[in-house]
């Protein structure tokens, strides 16, 4: 009984202590809040020494009277929601494009800057939609002569669509025309970074595919014959080779940048790597052929005649081979004979440059064959260029009459 009475006393003492603590905290909170002297319970006194914040209506009236934006209004304008959240993407892009076509580059640039200053999450734009605005901004800046801004916009565009050759070409054109060498250096670094990222992605995909293949082999080896498994593995490897074409635009752009600098050796190496990835692309073969032709004829990297004569001959043979492959691929992808005419002209022009005019003359004559290329439009025909080059060969050989006859027949306006 004594123990029960002592426990009851302890519980009562703890309950009273908790109640006292709760009352003390309530009195402290009530003392911190200033009470009104009037009859309105709960009214809190406001410190009237601080200025009262202006309401939206008062702010709008003040702006109308002043005729301009105040500092508060400017802060509100800069922190307002992106325009793309209220206006559809197609309408915004069309408006900026219309301003650009009308010649109002300043208005188009201001609108694009207002859209692109927000991140993709804030503006609600998808990656392809933001890439469209970057593409237009690069063209607007290039038309206005601000090639540094154009190069920056094109760089961001290449990061969003690294598989677009047009984006890399736009970046290269802006970087070449920008002042200083910083833009060109940034372009080359972007090419290297894109190639590195694509190679890492391909390595991950290859490892995942090999792991999947090994798992399927272990699970299906009891039911599937060996020939079927071999065919499946070969098909997967061919798919992997096709997927590696994503690295081609960056390598091609890097080679073009080296060509612009006159570094034909580095350009030939970049195009050769690109050819290993995309051997069925005519533009890759043509670029590799041009770089090899310049390396064999004009490059300063092969100065010693005794040691590098073999390398020059090898570069000339590679150029001829690449020109022939580009001619074949270009003829396959053209519905008319324009592709074949273009391939013949490129091959003849390459042989002409490498000092083999006796091989270039028959090809120039094939380009000038009107019966063979009757379906080629006049605007796409290369007959004028071929006639000019053929006349130069005849003139250098001392056959001025043949040169005049070719120009009179094919190059008369």
C-alpha positions in Angstrom: 0.0 0.0 0.0 2.8 2.4 0.8 4.4 1.8 -2.6 1.1 2.5 -4.4 0.6 5.8 -2.5 4.2 6.9 -3.4 3.8 6.1 -7.1 0.5 8.1 -7.2 2.3 11.1 -5.6 5.1 10.9 -8.1 2.6 10.9 -11.0 0.7 13.9 -9.6 4.0 15.8 -9.2 5.0 15.1 -12.8 1.6 16.2 -14.1 1.8 19.5 -12.2 5.3 20.2 -13.4 4.3 19.7 -17.0 1.2 21.9 -16.6 3.4 24.7 -15.0 5.9 24.5 -17.9 3.1 24.8 -20.5 1.6 27.8 -18.8 5.0 29.5 -18.5 5.7 29.1 -22.3 2.2 30.4 -23.1 2.9 33.6 -21.0 6.2 34.1 -22.8 4.6 33.9 -26.2 1.8 36.3 -25.3 4.3 38.8 -23.9 6.3 38.8 -27.2 3.3 39.9 -29.3 2.3 43.5 -28.8 -1.3 43.8 -27.8 -3.7 46.6 -28.8 -5.0 49.0 -26.2 -8.4 48.9 -27.8 -11.2 46.4 -27.6 -10.2 44.3 -30.7 -8.6 41.3 -29.2 -5.8 39.8 -31.3 -4.9 43.0 -33.2 -1.1 43.4 -33.6 0.5 46.8 -33.8 2.5 47.4 -36.9 5.8 49.3 -37.0 4.8 52.3 -39.0 8.4 53.6 -39.3 8.8 51.1 -42.3 7.3 52.1 -45.7 4.1 50.3 -46.7 4.6 48.0 -49.7 2.9 49.4 -52.8 0.0 47.4 -54.2 -0.2 46.3 -57.9 -2.8 48.9 -58.8 -0.9 51.7 -57.2 2.3 50.6 -58.8 0.6 50.4 -62.2 -0.8 54.0 -61.8 2.6 55.3 -60.8 4.1 53.7 -63.9 1.5 55.3 -66.0 2.2 58.7 -64.6 5.9 58.4 -64.8 5.9 57.0 -68.3 8.5 54.3 -67.5 9.4 51.4 -65.3 10.6 52.0 -61.8 13.3 49.9 -60.1 10.7 47.7 -58.4 8.9 47.2 -61.7 12.2 46.3 -63.4 12.9 43.7 -60.8 9.4 42.2 -61.3 9.9 42.2 -65.1 13.2 40.3 -64.8 11.8 37.8 -62.4 8.5 37.1 -64.1 7.5 33.8 -65.5 9.0 32.8 -68.9 6.9 33.8 -71.9 6.9 30.2 -73.1 4.6 29.1 -70.2 1.9 31.5 -71.5 2.5 31.5 -75.3 2.7 28.2 -77.4 6.1 27.2 -78.6 5.1 27.4 -82.3 3.7 30.9 -82.0 6.8 32.2 -80.1 9.2 30.6 -82.6 7.2 32.0 -85.5 7.2 35.5 -84.0 11.0 35.4 -83.6 11.5 34.1 -87.1 9.2 36.7 -88.5 11.2 39.5 -86.8 14.4 38.0 -88.3 13.0 37.8 -91.8 11.6 41.4 -91.5 15.1 42.6 -90.7 14.5 43.4 -87.1 17.5 41.6 -85.7 17.4 43.5 -82.5 13.8 42.6 -81.7 14.4 38.9 -82.6 17.5 38.8 -80.5 15.7 40.4 -77.5 12.9 37.9 -77.7 15.3 34.9 -78.0 17.4 36.2 -75.1 14.3 36.5 -73.0 13.3 32.9 -73.8 16.8 31.3 -73.5 17.7 33.1 -70.2 15.6 30.5 -68.4 16.5 26.8 -68.0 14.5 24.1 -69.7 12.7 23.3 -66.5 11.7 26.8 -65.9 10.6 27.5 -69.4 8.8 24.2 -69.9 10.6 23.6 -73.2 11.7 20.2 -74.5 15.3 19.6 -75.7 14.3 19.9 -79.4 12.3 23.0 -78.8 15.1 24.7 -77.0 17.4 23.6 -79.8 15.2 25.4 -82.3 15.5 28.7 -80.5 19.3 28.2 -80.2 19.5 27.5 -84.0 17.6 30.7 -84.7 19.7 32.7 -82.3 22.9 31.6 -84.0 21.6 32.7 -87.4 20.3 36.0 -86.0 23.7 36.7 -84.3 25.6 35.8 -87.5 23.4 38.1 -89.6 24.1 40.9 -87.1 27.9 40.3 -87.3 28.2 39.1 -83.7 29.9 35.8 -84.5 31.1 35.2 -80.9 27.5 35.1 -79.7 26.7 33.0 -82.7 29.4 30.5 -81.8 28.2 30.3 -78.2 24.7 29.6 -79.3 25.9 27.0 -81.9 28.0 25.4 -79.2 24.9 24.9 -77.0 23.0 23.7 -80.0 25.7 21.0 -80.7 25.4 19.9 -77.0 21.7 19.3 -77.4 21.7 17.7 -80.9 25.2 16.2 -81.2 24.1 14.1 -84.2 23.2 17.0 -86.4 25.8 17.9 -89.0 24.1 21.2 -89.7 24.6 22.2 -86.1 28.3 21.4 -86.3 28.6 23.3 -89.6 27.0 26.3 -88.1 29.3 26.2 -85.1 32.3 25.9 -87.4 31.3 28.8 -89.6 30.7 31.1 -86.6 34.0 30.0 -84.9 36.0 30.7 -88.0 34.6 34.3 -88.4 34.8 35.2 -84.7 37.7 37.4 -83.7 40.6 35.7 -82.0 41.4 32.0 -81.7 39.2 31.4 -78.6 36.1 30.4 -80.6 38.1 28.0 -82.8 39.7 26.4 -79.7 36.3 26.0 -78.1 35.0 24.4 -81.2 37.8 21.8 -81.4 37.3 21.0 -77.7 33.6 20.6 -78.2 34.4 18.1 -81.1 36.8 16.1 -78.9 34.3 16.1 -75.9 31.5 15.0 -78.1 33.6 12.2 -79.6 34.7 11.1 -76.1 31.1 11.0 -74.8 29.9 9.0 -77.8 32.7 6.5 -77.4 31.9 6.1 -73.7 28.3 5.6 -74.5 29.1 3.0 -77.1 31.4 1.2 -74.7 28.6 1.0 -72.1 26.1 -0.2 -74.7 28.6 -2.8 -76.0 29.2 -4.1 -72.4 25.4 -4.2 -71.8 24.8 -6.1 -75.0 27.6 -8.6 -74.3 26.2 -9.2 -70.9 22.7 -9.7 -72.3 24.1 -12.1 -75.0 25.9 -14.1 -72.4 22.8 -14.3 -70.3 20.7 -15.4 -73.2 23.3 -18.0 -74.2 23.2 -19.5 -70.7 19.5 -19.6 -70.6 18.7 -20.7 -74.2 21.6 -23.0 -75.0 19.6 -26.0 -74.0 16.8 -25.3 -76.5 18.4 -23.3 -79.4 20.9 -24.7 -81.9 24.4 -23.3 -82.2 23.8 -21.7 -85.7 20.9 -19.6 -84.5 23.0 -18.2 -81.7 25.9 -17.3 -84.1 23.5 -15.4 -86.4 22.0 -13.5 -83.4 25.5 -12.5 -82.2 26.5 -11.3 -85.7 23.3 -9.3 -86.1 24.0 -7.5 -82.8 27.5 -6.6 -83.8 26.3 -5.1 -87.1 23.7 -3.1 -85.1 26.5 -1.8 -82.9 28.5 -0.7 -86.0 25.5 1.2 -87.3 24.9 2.9 -83.9 28.4 4.3 -83.9 27.5 6.7 -86.7 26.5 9.2 -83.9 30.2 10.1 -83.6 30.5 11.0 -87.3 29.3 14.6 -87.2 31.8 15.7 -84.5 34.7 14.0 -86.3 33.7 15.5 -89.6 33.4 19.0 -88.1 36.8 18.5 -86.4 38.4 17.6 -89.8 36.8 20.6 -91.5 38.2 22.9 -88.7 41.7 21.5 -89.4 41.2 22.1 -93.1 40.4 25.7 -92.4 43.7 26.0 -90.6 45.6 24.3 -93.3 46.5 21.3 -91.1 45.9 18.7 -93.8 47.5 15.8 -91.9 45.3 16.2 -88.9 42.3 16.7 -91.2 43.1 13.5 -93.1 43.4 11.5 -89.8 40.0 12.9 -88.6 38.3 12.0 -91.9 39.9 8.6 -91.8 38.4 7.9 -88.4 35.1 9.2 -89.6 35.3 6.9 -92.6 35.8 3.9 -90.3 32.5 4.8 -88.6 30.4 5.9 -91.6 31.9 4.4 -94.8 28.7 4.7 -96.8 28.4 8.5 -96.5 29.4 10.3 -99.7 30.3 13.5 -97.8 32.8 11.6 -95.6 34.5 10.1 -98.6 34.7 13.4 -100.4 36.2 15.2 -97.4 38.8 12.5 -96.9 39.7 12.7 -100.6 40.1 16.4 -100.6 42.3 16.3 -97.4 44.5 13.5 -98.9 44.8 15.4 -102.2 46.0 18.6 -100.4 48.3 16.5 -98.2 49.9 15.0 -101.3 50.3 18.4 -103.2 50.3 21.4 -100.9 51.0 20.3 -97.4 54.1 21.6 -95.6 54.1 18.5 -93.4 55.8 16.5 -96.1 58.8 18.6 -97.0 61.7 16.1 -97.4 61.4 14.7 -100.9 63.6 11.6 -100.2 61.9 10.5 -97.0 58.4 11.5 -97.8 58.1 10.7 -101.4 56.4 7.4 -100.6 54.0 9.1 -98.2 53.1 11.6 -100.9 52.4 8.8 -103.4 50.3 7.0 -100.8 48.3 10.1 -100.1 47.6 10.6 -103.8 46.5 7.0 -104.2 44.2 7.4 -101.1 42.8 10.5 -102.6 42.0 8.8 -105.9 40.4 5.9 -104.0 38.2 8.2 -101.9 37.2 10.2 -104.9 36.1 7.1 -106.7 34.1 5.8 -103.7 32.4 9.2 -103.3 31.5 9.1 -107.0 30.0 5.6 -106.6 28.0 6.5 -103.4 26.8 9.8 -104.8 25.5 8.1 -108.0 23.6 5.6 -105.9 21.8 8.1 -103.7 20.7 10.4 -106.6 17.5 9.7 -108.6 18.9 11.4 -111.7 22.3 11.5 -113.4 23.2 14.6 -111.4 24.9 12.4 -108.8 27.0 10.7 -111.4 27.9 14.0 -113.0 28.9 15.4 -109.7 31.0 12.3 -108.9 32.8 12.5 -112.2 33.6 16.2 -111.8 35.0 15.7 -108.3 37.2 12.9 -109.4 38.4 14.8 -112.4 39.0 17.9 -110.3 41.1 15.9 -107.8 43.2 14.3 -110.5 43.7 17.7 -112.1 44.9 19.1 -108.8 47.3 16.2 -108.2 49.0 16.8 -111.6 47.3 14.0 -113.6 45.5 16.0 -116.4 45.7 13.0 -118.9 43.4 11.1 -116.5 41.2 14.2 -115.8 40.4 15.0 -119.5 38.2 11.9 -120.1 36.2 12.6 -116.9 35.7 16.2 -117.8 34.4 15.1 -121.2 31.9 12.7 -119.5 30.6 15.7 -117.5 30.1 17.6 -120.7 28.2 14.8 -122.4 24.7 16.4 -122.9 23.0 13.3 -124.0 24.1 11.4 -121.0 23.0 14.1 -118.5 19.9 15.4 -120.3 17.8 15.0 -117.2 20.0 17.3 -115.1 18.6 20.7 -114.5 20.6 23.7 -115.7 20.9 25.1 -112.2 22.4 21.8 -111.0 24.7 21.1 -113.9 28.4 21.3 -113.6 29.1 21.7 -117.3 30.3 25.3 -117.0 32.9 24.4 -114.4 34.1 21.3 -116.3 34.4 23.3 -119.5 36.5 26.0 -117.7 38.9 23.4 -116.2 39.1 21.5 -119.5 39.9 24.7 -121.4 42.7 25.4 -118.9 44.2 22.0 -119.5 44.1 22.5 -123.3 45.5 26.0 -123.0 48.5 24.8 -120.9 49.1 22.1 -123.4 49.3 24.7 -126.2 46.0 23.8 -127.8 44.3 27.2 -127.7 41.9 26.4 -130.5 40.5 23.4 -128.6 40.2 25.6 -125.5 38.2 28.2 -127.4 36.0 25.5 -128.9 35.2 24.0 -125.5 34.3 27.4 -124.0 32.3 28.4 -127.1 30.3 25.2 -126.9 29.7 24.7 -123.2 30.4 28.0 -121.5 28.7 30.6 -123.6 26.2 32.8 -121.7 
